[in-house]
Amino acid sequence: MAPGGISAFEARRRENVANNAKLLQESQAIGAKMAKAAKPPPKPATTRKRKSSPVQRTRVMPTRSSARLSAGPGADVEFESLKTAGELVEEQKPSKRARVTEDLKLDKVTLEGSRWTNGDALASFTQGAQPGFRTFTEEDIKETSDEKLKEVRKGMAELELYDGWLPNDIKITPERIYSLTFHPIRDKPIVFAGDKKGVMGVFDASQDKPQYDEDDEDPDIPYPQVSAFEMHSRTISSIIVPEFDSNSVLSASYDSTIRCLDLQTRVSSVVWQPEDEDTDLGITCVDVPADSKDVLIFSTMLGSMGRFDRRSKAKAEIWNLCDNKIGGFSLNPLLPHLVATASLDRTLKIWDLRMIKGKGEMRRPALVGEHISRLSVSHASWSKSGHVATSSYDDTVKIYDFEKAVKWKPGQDIGDDEMEPATQIRHNNQTGRWVTILKPQWQLNPSDGVNKFAIANMNRFVDVYDSNGEQLAQLSGEGITAVPAVAQLHPTQNWVAGGTGSGKLCLWM
């Protein structure tokens, strides 16, 4: 223990707070000097007005505008920082990085035992966020009358934040995390994360924890071992490890490619990409049907969905399903011919791949059900129990009960009553510009038999709910300074991971 009875981690946290305050004071002093130097000299006193020829004014700084709207739909927007105030800054749309098509031998670009040196992005929260304010407490567990639910809540409440390093020390990617998943291995928690620039980070939580003398006032605690690979040229939007092939890690990106990383050979290969190099689809999600390991299903920013069979030399089938971006989709784990899509057009749609109808651009799977929300729907996640969970910008998490789907005939139309959500949970989903969109993710094969999903909370927690909409936990811990927006449960174990806007990892075990 450090002097004063505080832990070494608390001592480091206080030191970071002091350093940040010092940097803030220095930046304010520099800003004041710059403002003073830029102040124009006083005009000379004169009583006579002189006419001068009109001078065309030149705008020194660009007007404030929405980067998302100016770049157009589907663009991954990044702007270089402005230079000095006196320099002219030309407003222009940034050029996109060309996608990488060749195989990558990842040993050459692995970064191990290193600390990312880029500055942390400051999280910007909307008015609805109240960092640290809990909406689910121990009192809720004590007052639970359902004994089975109470037991599950107690078990989830026992999860603790990983004690090897503080979350701010586990920088798994250099930029904002957009996708995250666990490796299905049960012996140790291994987490994969994809960021805004196309880097995939890997963290093994079973590595040796730092050892130090508790009497040391300033212990030298090494940073954790993190491996990082530059897999794509743009945002990695989805990462999955197929249940039937734990040696392969599939990643999809806004650069319109799907790659497969072989963990044994450490070679990353392109599995699919558009034949035309100029085609920009922007892949938003990828999944593999449980009954066919060689088939890939993916969604795009253009509102389309594709199906590709790796055994065939035929082109991928591309179906135009929605007028707007499909933010996320999932396949029914037990009935993989059923697909649930979530779109910016405010809809949750259920499609049946057993029946493909139409010709040309109108060719698509049969639409069997649709539900419209007040605002855009961010993601649709399907559980093994037959429930679909969605997150929407109308500040709700909706749970739909499709347990009777096993009886649906090919192309059978689902009634409006069945498409109504069984449960609606009030949930702040207003992420703003600096926080990744909140998406519910079900646990694939829960070892305790309780079907549950995780979704981040804008108050810097991770919420866990069951299929009935009952909250099981609200995970927190010391040292979490940003929203763990990308939340994921381990496929079988009750381990939860959350990724932040500055590439940091929060892990509960």
C-alpha positions as CSV (number, residue, x, y, z in Angstrom):
1,M,0.0,0.0,0.0
2,A,1.1,3.5,-0.7
3,P,1.4,6.1,2.1
4,G,-1.9,7.2,3.4
5,G,-3.5,3.8,3.1
6,I,-4.3,4.1,-0.6
7,S,-3.6,1.4,-3.3
8,A,-0.9,1.8,-6.0
9,F,-3.6,2.0,-8.6
10,E,-5.3,4.9,-6.7
11,A,-1.9,6.6,-6.4
12,R,-1.4,6.4,-10.1
13,R,-5.0,7.7,-10.7
14,R,-4.3,10.7,-8.5
15,E,-1.0,11.3,-10.3
16,N,-2.8,11.2,-13.7
17,V,-5.4,13.7,-12.4
18,A,-2.6,16.1,-11.3
19,N,-0.8,15.8,-14.6
20,N,-4.0,16.5,-16.5
21,A,-4.7,19.6,-14.5
22,K,-1.1,20.8,-15.1
23,L,-1.5,20.2,-18.8
24,L,-4.8,22.1,-18.8
25,Q,-3.2,25.1,-17.1
26,E,-0.3,25.1,-19.6
27,S,-2.7,25.0,-22.6
28,Q,-4.8,27.8,-21.2
29,A,-1.7,29.9,-20.7
30,I,-0.5,29.3,-24.3
31,G,-4.0,30.1,-25.6
32,A,-4.1,33.4,-23.7
33,K,-0.7,34.3,-25.2
34,M,-1.8,33.4,-28.7
35,A,-5.0,35.5,-28.3
36,K,-3.0,38.5,-27.1
37,A,-0.6,38.2,-30.0
38,A,-3.4,37.9,-32.5
39,K,-5.2,41.1,-31.3
40,P,-5.1,43.7,-34.1
41,P,-3.4,47.1,-33.4
42,P,-5.7,50.0,-32.5
43,K,-6.8,52.1,-35.5
44,P,-5.2,55.6,-35.8
45,A,-7.5,58.4,-34.8
46,T,-8.8,60.4,-37.8
47,T,-11.7,62.7,-38.5
48,R,-11.5,62.4,-42.3
49,K,-13.1,59.4,-44.0
50,R,-11.3,58.1,-47.0
51,K,-12.8,56.1,-49.8
52,S,-11.1,52.9,-50.7
53,S,-11.7,50.3,-53.4
54,P,-13.7,47.3,-52.2
55,V,-11.6,44.4,-51.1
56,Q,-12.9,40.9,-51.4
57,R,-13.0,39.2,-48.1
58,T,-11.4,35.8,-47.7
59,R,-12.7,33.4,-45.0
60,V,-9.8,32.4,-42.8
61,M,-11.6,29.6,-40.9
62,P,-14.1,27.2,-42.4
63,T,-17.7,27.5,-41.2
64,R,-18.9,24.8,-38.9
65,S,-20.8,22.1,-40.6
66,S,-21.8,18.5,-40.2
67,A,-18.9,16.2,-41.4
68,R,-21.3,13.4,-41.8
69,L,-23.7,15.3,-44.1
70,S,-21.0,17.0,-46.1
71,A,-19.3,13.8,-46.9
72,G,-22.4,12.1,-48.0
73,P,-24.1,8.8,-47.0
74,G,-21.8,5.9,-46.1
75,A,-18.6,7.9,-45.9
76,D,-16.1,7.3,-43.1
77,V,-15.3,10.9,-42.3
78,E,-12.0,12.1,-41.0
79,F,-10.6,15.6,-41.2
80,E,-7.1,16.8,-40.6
81,S,-6.7,19.2,-37.7
82,L,-6.7,22.9,-38.6
83,K,-3.3,24.7,-38.7
84,T,-2.6,28.2,-37.3
85,A,-5.5,30.7,-37.2
86,G,-3.9,32.8,-39.9
87,E,-3.6,30.1,-42.5
88,L,-6.2,29.4,-45.1
89,V,-7.9,26.1,-44.7
90,E,-9.5,24.6,-47.8
91,E,-12.7,22.6,-47.1
92,Q,-12.6,19.4,-49.0
93,K,-13.9,15.9,-48.7
94,P,-11.1,13.6,-47.5
95,S,-9.9,10.9,-49.9
96,K,-10.6,7.3,-48.9
97,R,-7.7,4.9,-48.3
98,A,-7.6,2.1,-50.9
99,R,-8.5,-1.3,-49.6
100,V,-5.8,-3.9,-49.1
101,T,-6.3,-6.9,-51.4
102,E,-3.2,-9.0,-50.8
103,D,-2.6,-11.5,-48.0
104,L,-1.0,-10.0,-44.9
105,K,1.6,-11.8,-42.8
106,L,0.8,-10.3,-39.5
107,D,4.1,-11.1,-37.6
108,K,5.6,-8.1,-39.4
109,V,3.1,-5.6,-38.0
110,T,2.5,-6.9,-34.5
111,L,2.9,-4.4,-31.7
112,E,3.6,-6.2,-28.4
113,G,4.1,-4.7,-25.0
114,S,3.8,-1.2,-26.4
115,R,1.7,1.8,-25.2
116,W,-0.2,3.7,-27.8
117,T,1.2,7.2,-28.0
118,N,-1.7,9.0,-29.7
119,G,-3.8,11.3,-27.6
120,D,-7.0,9.9,-26.0
121,A,-10.2,11.2,-27.6
122,L,-12.3,13.1,-25.1
123,A,-15.8,11.6,-24.8
124,S,-18.6,14.0,-25.5
125,F,-21.9,13.1,-23.9
126,T,-25.4,14.3,-24.7
127,Q,-27.6,16.0,-22.2
128,G,-29.3,12.7,-21.2
129,A,-26.1,11.1,-19.9
130,Q,-25.2,11.3,-16.2
131,P,-21.9,9.6,-15.7
132,G,-21.8,7.5,-12.6
133,F,-25.6,7.7,-11.9
134,R,-26.9,4.2,-11.4
135,T,-30.4,3.0,-12.4
136,F,-29.9,-0.5,-11.0
137,T,-28.5,-1.1,-7.5
138,E,-28.1,-3.7,-4.8
139,E,-31.5,-2.7,-3.5
140,D,-33.1,-3.9,-6.7
141,I,-31.5,-7.3,-6.1
142,K,-32.6,-7.5,-2.5
143,E,-36.2,-6.6,-3.3
144,T,-36.5,-9.2,-6.1
145,S,-39.4,-11.6,-5.2
146,D,-38.7,-14.1,-8.0
147,E,-36.1,-16.5,-6.4
148,K,-34.7,-17.7,-9.7
149,L,-34.3,-14.1,-11.0
150,K,-32.8,-13.1,-7.7
151,E,-30.2,-15.9,-7.9
152,V,-29.2,-14.9,-11.5
153,R,-28.9,-11.2,-10.4
154,K,-26.7,-12.2,-7.5
155,G,-24.4,-14.2,-9.7
156,M,-24.1,-11.4,-12.2
157,A,-23.5,-8.9,-9.4
158,E,-20.4,-10.9,-8.4
159,L,-18.6,-10.0,-11.6
160,E,-15.7,-7.7,-10.9
161,L,-13.6,-5.4,-13.1
162,Y,-10.4,-7.1,-14.2
163,D,-7.8,-6.4,-11.6
164,G,-4.6,-6.8,-13.7
165,W,-4.6,-3.3,-15.0
166,L,-6.9,-0.2,-14.9
167,P,-9.1,0.2,-18.0
168,N,-7.1,3.3,-19.0
169,D,-4.0,1.1,-19.2
170,I,-5.5,-1.5,-21.5
171,K,-5.3,0.3,-24.8
172,I,-6.2,-2.4,-27.2
173,T,-6.5,-0.2,-30.3
174,P,-5.1,3.2,-31.2
175,E,-8.5,4.7,-32.2
176,R,-12.2,4.4,-31.3
177,I,-13.4,0.8,-31.0
178,Y,-16.3,0.0,-33.4
179,S,-16.4,-3.8,-33.0
180,L,-15.5,-6.4,-30.3
181,T,-15.7,-10.1,-29.7
182,F,-14.4,-12.8,-27.4
183,H,-12.6,-15.9,-28.6
184,P,-14.9,-18.9,-27.6
185,I,-12.2,-20.6,-25.7
186,R,-13.3,-21.2,-22.1
187,D,-9.9,-21.4,-20.3
188,K,-9.0,-17.8,-20.7
189,P,-10.6,-14.5,-21.8
190,I,-9.1,-13.4,-25.2
191,V,-10.7,-10.3,-26.7
192,F,-10.5,-9.0,-30.3
193,A,-11.3,-5.3,-31.0
194,G,-11.5,-3.4,-34.3
195,D,-11.1,0.4,-34.5
196,K,-11.9,3.3,-36.8
197,K,-8.7,3.1,-38.8
198,G,-8.8,-0.7,-39.6
199,V,-6.5,-1.9,-36.8
200,M,-7.4,-5.1,-34.9
201,G,-6.2,-5.4,-31.3
202,V,-5.9,-8.6,-29.3
203,F,-5.7,-8.8,-25.5
204,D,-5.1,-12.0,-23.5
205,A,-6.4,-11.4,-19.9
206,S,-4.6,-14.6,-18.7
207,Q,-1.2,-13.0,-19.0
208,D,0.9,-12.5,-15.9
209,K,-0.3,-9.6,-13.8
210,P,2.2,-7.0,-12.7
211,Q,4.1,-7.7,-9.5
212,Y,5.3,-4.8,-7.3
213,D,6.2,-4.0,-3.7
214,E,3.2,-2.6,-1.9
215,D,5.5,-0.5,0.2
216,D,6.9,1.2,-2.8
217,E,5.6,4.8,-3.0
218,D,5.9,4.9,-6.8
219,P,5.8,1.3,-8.2
220,D,6.9,0.8,-11.8
221,I,3.9,-1.1,-13.2
222,P,4.4,-2.4,-16.8
223,Y,1.7,-2.0,-19.3
224,P,-0.1,-5.1,-20.5
225,Q,0.9,-7.1,-23.6
226,V,-1.3,-6.1,-26.5
227,S,-1.0,-7.3,-30.1
228,A,-2.2,-5.1,-33.0
229,F,-2.6,-5.7,-36.7
230,E,-3.4,-3.3,-39.4
231,M,-6.0,-5.5,-41.1
232,H,-8.2,-3.0,-43.1
233,S,-7.8,0.4,-44.6
234,R,-11.0,1.7,-43.0
235,T,-13.3,1.1,-40.0
236,I,-13.6,-2.6,-38.8
237,S,-17.4,-2.8,-38.4
238,S,-17.7,-6.4,-37.4
239,I,-15.6,-9.2,-35.9
240,I,-16.8,-12.8,-35.4
241,V,-15.1,-16.1,-34.5
242,P,-17.3,-18.9,-35.9
243,E,-18.5,-21.4,-33.4
244,F,-17.4,-24.3,-35.6
245,D,-14.0,-22.9,-36.5
246,S,-12.3,-21.2,-33.5
247,N,-9.0,-20.9,-35.5
248,S,-10.5,-18.3,-37.8
249,V,-11.3,-14.7,-37.1
250,L,-13.6,-13.0,-39.7
251,S,-13.6,-9.2,-39.9
252,A,-15.7,-6.9,-42.1
253,S,-14.9,-3.3,-42.9
254,Y,-16.2,-0.1,-44.4
255,D,-13.5,-0.6,-47.0
256,S,-15.9,-3.2,-48.6
257,T,-13.8,-6.3,-47.8
258,I,-14.2,-9.3,-45.6
259,R,-10.9,-10.9,-44.3
260,C,-10.1,-14.1,-42.4
261,L,-7.3,-14.2,-40.0
262,D,-5.8,-17.7,-39.5
263,L,-4.6,-17.8,-35.9
264,Q,-2.1,-20.6,-36.5
265,T,-0.4,-19.2,-39.6
266,R,-1.0,-15.6,-38.6
267,V,-2.0,-14.8,-42.2
268,S,-4.9,-12.5,-43.0
269,S,-6.5,-13.2,-46.4
270,V,-9.3,-11.5,-48.3
271,V,-12.4,-13.8,-48.3
272,W,-14.6,-11.4,-50.3
273,Q,-14.5,-8.0,-52.0
274,P,-16.3,-6.4,-54.9
275,E,-14.9,-7.3,-58.3
276,D,-14.9,-3.6,-59.3
277,E,-12.3,-1.8,-57.3
278,D,-14.3,1.4,-57.5
279,T,-17.4,-0.2,-55.9
280,D,-17.8,1.1,-52.4
281,L,-20.4,-0.9,-50.4
282,G,-19.3,-0.2,-46.9
283,I,-19.9,-3.5,-45.1
284,T,-21.6,-3.0,-41.7
285,C,-22.0,-6.5,-40.4
286,V,-21.1,-10.1,-41.2
287,D,-22.4,-13.5,-40.0
288,V,-22.0,-17.2,-40.8
289,P,-25.0,-19.6,-40.8
290,A,-24.8,-22.3,-38.2
291,D,-25.6,-25.0,-40.9
292,S,-23.1,-23.9,-43.5
293,K,-19.5,-22.8,-42.5
294,D,-18.6,-21.8,-46.1
295,V,-21.4,-19.3,-46.6
296,L,-21.1,-15.7,-45.5
297,I,-24.0,-13.2,-45.1
298,F,-23.2,-9.5,-44.9
299,S,-25.0,-6.2,-44.9
300,T,-23.9,-2.8,-46.4
301,M,-24.3,0.9,-45.9
302,L,-26.3,1.0,-49.1
303,G,-29.2,-1.0,-47.6
304,S,-28.3,-4.2,-49.4
305,M,-27.4,-7.7,-48.1
306,G,-25.1,-10.2,-49.7
307,R,-24.6,-13.9,-49.7
308,F,-21.4,-15.6,-50.8
309,D,-20.3,-19.2,-50.9
310,R,-16.6,-19.7,-50.6
311,R,-16.8,-23.1,-52.3
312,S,-18.2,-21.6,-55.4
313,K,-16.5,-19.3,-58.0
314,A,-19.9,-17.6,-58.6
315,K,-20.3,-13.9,-57.7
316,A,-22.0,-13.0,-54.5
317,E,-25.7,-12.5,-54.5
318,I,-26.5,-8.9,-53.6
319,W,-30.1,-8.1,-52.6
320,N,-31.5,-4.5,-52.2
321,L,-33.5,-4.8,-49.0
322,C,-33.8,-1.3,-47.6
323,D,-33.6,2.3,-48.8
324,N,-31.1,3.2,-46.2
325,K,-28.1,1.8,-44.4
326,I,-28.5,-1.5,-42.6
327,G,-26.7,-0.9,-39.4
328,G,-26.8,-4.4,-38.2
329,F,-28.4,-7.8,-38.7
330,S,-28.3,-11.3,-37.3
331,L,-29.2,-14.9,-38.3
332,N,-31.5,-17.0,-36.1
333,P,-28.9,-19.4,-34.4
334,L,-31.3,-22.4,-34.7
335,L,-33.1,-21.4,-37.9
336,P,-30.3,-19.7,-40.0
337,H,-32.6,-19.1,-43.0
338,L,-34.3,-16.3,-40.9
339,V,-32.6,-13.0,-41.0
340,A,-33.4,-9.9,-38.8
341,T,-32.2,-6.5,-40.2
342,A,-32.1,-3.1,-38.5
343,S,-32.0,0.0,-40.7
344,L,-31.9,3.8,-40.8
345,D,-35.3,3.6,-42.4
346,R,-36.6,3.0,-38.9
347,T,-37.5,-0.7,-39.5
348,L,-36.9,-4.1,-38.1
349,K,-37.5,-6.6,-40.9
350,I,-37.6,-10.4,-40.9
351,W,-36.5,-12.1,-44.1
352,D,-36.8,-15.8,-45.2
353,L,-33.8,-17.0,-47.2
354,R,-35.7,-20.2,-48.2
355,M,-37.7,-18.2,-50.7
356,I,-35.9,-15.8,-53.1
357,K,-38.3,-14.0,-55.3
358,G,-38.2,-11.4,-58.1
359,K,-35.9,-10.7,-61.0
360,G,-33.0,-8.3,-61.6
361,E,-32.8,-5.5,-59.0
362,M,-36.1,-6.7,-57.5
363,R,-34.7,-10.2,-56.6
364,R,-34.6,-10.6,-52.9
365,P,-35.6,-12.9,-50.0
366,A,-39.2,-13.0,-48.9
367,L,-40.1,-10.2,-46.5
368,V,-42.2,-12.0,-43.8
369,G,-42.5,-9.3,-41.1
370,E,-41.8,-5.6,-40.4
371,H,-42.0,-3.3,-37.4
372,I,-41.5,0.5,-37.7
373,S,-40.0,2.5,-34.8
374,R,-40.2,6.2,-34.3
375,L,-36.6,6.7,-35.2
376,S,-33.8,4.7,-36.8
377,V,-33.0,1.2,-35.5
378,S,-29.3,0.5,-34.9
379,H,-29.0,-3.2,-34.6
380,A,-31.0,-6.4,-34.4
381,S,-29.6,-9.4,-32.5
382,W,-31.2,-12.8,-32.4
383,S,-30.9,-15.2,-29.5
384,K,-31.1,-19.0,-29.4
385,S,-34.4,-18.7,-27.4
386,G,-36.0,-17.1,-30.4
387,H,-35.9,-13.5,-29.1
388,V,-34.7,-10.5,-31.1
389,A,-33.3,-7.4,-29.3
390,T,-33.0,-4.1,-31.0
391,S,-31.7,-0.7,-30.1
392,S,-33.2,2.5,-31.5
393,Y,-32.6,6.2,-31.4
394,D,-36.1,6.6,-29.9
395,D,-34.3,5.7,-26.7
396,T,-35.7,2.2,-26.4
397,V,-34.4,-1.4,-26.4
398,K,-37.1,-3.6,-27.8
399,I,-37.4,-7.4,-27.3
400,Y,-39.5,-9.4,-29.8
401,D,-40.7,-12.9,-29.1
402,F,-40.3,-15.2,-32.2
403,E,-40.2,-18.5,-30.4
404,K,-42.9,-19.8,-32.8
405,A,-40.6,-19.2,-35.8
406,V,-39.9,-23.0,-36.0
407,K,-43.5,-23.4,-37.3
408,W,-43.3,-20.7,-40.0
409,K,-43.6,-22.0,-43.5
410,P,-41.3,-20.7,-46.3
411,G,-42.3,-17.1,-47.0
412,Q,-45.2,-17.1,-44.6
413,D,-46.3,-13.6,-43.7
414,I,-46.1,-12.8,-40.0
415,G,-49.1,-10.9,-38.6
416,D,-48.7,-7.4,-37.2
417,D,-49.5,-8.7,-33.7
418,E,-46.6,-11.0,-33.8
419,M,-44.3,-8.2,-35.0
420,E,-45.1,-6.1,-32.0
421,P,-42.4,-6.0,-29.3
422,A,-43.1,-8.1,-26.3
423,T,-41.0,-5.8,-24.1
424,Q,-39.8,-2.2,-24.4
425,I,-37.0,-0.9,-22.1
426,R,-36.3,2.8,-21.7
427,H,-32.7,3.3,-22.5
428,N,-30.6,6.3,-23.5
429,N,-29.2,5.6,-26.9
430,Q,-28.1,9.2,-27.8
431,T,-24.4,8.5,-28.4
432,G,-23.6,11.6,-30.3
433,R,-20.5,12.0,-32.5
434,W,-17.7,10.6,-30.3
435,V,-19.4,7.4,-28.9
436,T,-19.9,4.3,-31.0
437,I,-23.5,3.4,-31.5
438,L,-25.0,1.2,-28.7
439,K,-26.0,-2.3,-29.9
440,P,-27.4,-5.2,-27.9
441,Q,-25.5,-8.5,-28.2
442,W,-26.9,-11.8,-27.0
443,Q,-24.8,-14.5,-25.3
444,L,-24.6,-17.4,-27.8
445,N,-24.5,-20.5,-25.5
446,P,-25.0,-19.4,-21.9
447,S,-23.6,-22.0,-19.5
448,D,-26.1,-21.0,-16.8
449,G,-29.0,-21.5,-19.2
450,V,-30.1,-17.9,-18.9
451,N,-30.5,-16.1,-22.3
452,K,-29.1,-12.6,-21.8
453,F,-27.7,-9.7,-23.7
454,A,-25.3,-6.8,-22.9
455,I,-25.6,-3.2,-24.1
456,A,-23.6,-0.2,-23.0
457,N,-25.1,2.5,-20.7
458,M,-24.3,6.2,-21.5
459,N,-23.7,6.7,-17.7
460,R,-20.5,4.6,-18.2
461,F,-21.8,1.2,-17.3
462,V,-22.7,-2.0,-19.2
463,D,-26.3,-3.2,-18.7
464,V,-27.3,-6.9,-18.8
465,Y,-30.9,-8.0,-19.5
466,D,-32.7,-11.3,-19.9
467,S,-35.1,-12.3,-22.6
468,N,-38.1,-11.0,-20.5
469,G,-36.5,-7.5,-20.3
470,E,-35.5,-8.0,-16.6
471,Q,-32.3,-6.3,-15.8
472,L,-29.7,-8.7,-14.4
473,A,-26.7,-6.4,-13.8
474,Q,-25.3,-2.9,-14.2
475,L,-21.5,-3.4,-14.4
476,S,-19.2,-0.7,-13.3
477,G,-15.8,-0.3,-11.6
478,E,-13.0,2.1,-10.6
479,G,-11.1,3.7,-13.4
480,I,-13.8,3.7,-16.1
481,T,-13.6,7.3,-17.5
482,A,-15.6,6.8,-20.8
483,V,-18.6,4.9,-22.1
484,P,-17.7,1.3,-22.8
485,A,-20.0,1.6,-25.9
486,V,-19.2,-1.6,-27.7
487,A,-20.3,-4.3,-25.2
488,Q,-20.1,-8.1,-25.7
489,L,-20.7,-11.3,-23.6
490,H,-18.5,-14.3,-23.9
491,P,-20.3,-17.1,-25.9
492,T,-20.5,-19.4,-22.8
493,Q,-18.9,-17.8,-19.7
494,N,-20.3,-14.8,-17.8
495,W,-17.5,-12.5,-18.9
496,V,-18.3,-9.1,-20.3
497,A,-16.1,-6.8,-22.3
498,G,-16.7,-3.1,-23.3
499,G,-14.7,-0.9,-25.7
500,T,-14.4,2.9,-25.5
501,G,-14.0,5.8,-27.9
502,S,-10.3,6.0,-27.1
503,G,-9.5,2.3,-27.7
504,K,-9.5,1.3,-24.1
505,L,-10.9,-2.1,-22.8
506,C,-13.1,-2.7,-19.8
507,L,-13.4,-6.4,-18.8
508,W,-15.6,-8.0,-16.1
509,M,-14.9,-11.6,-15.0
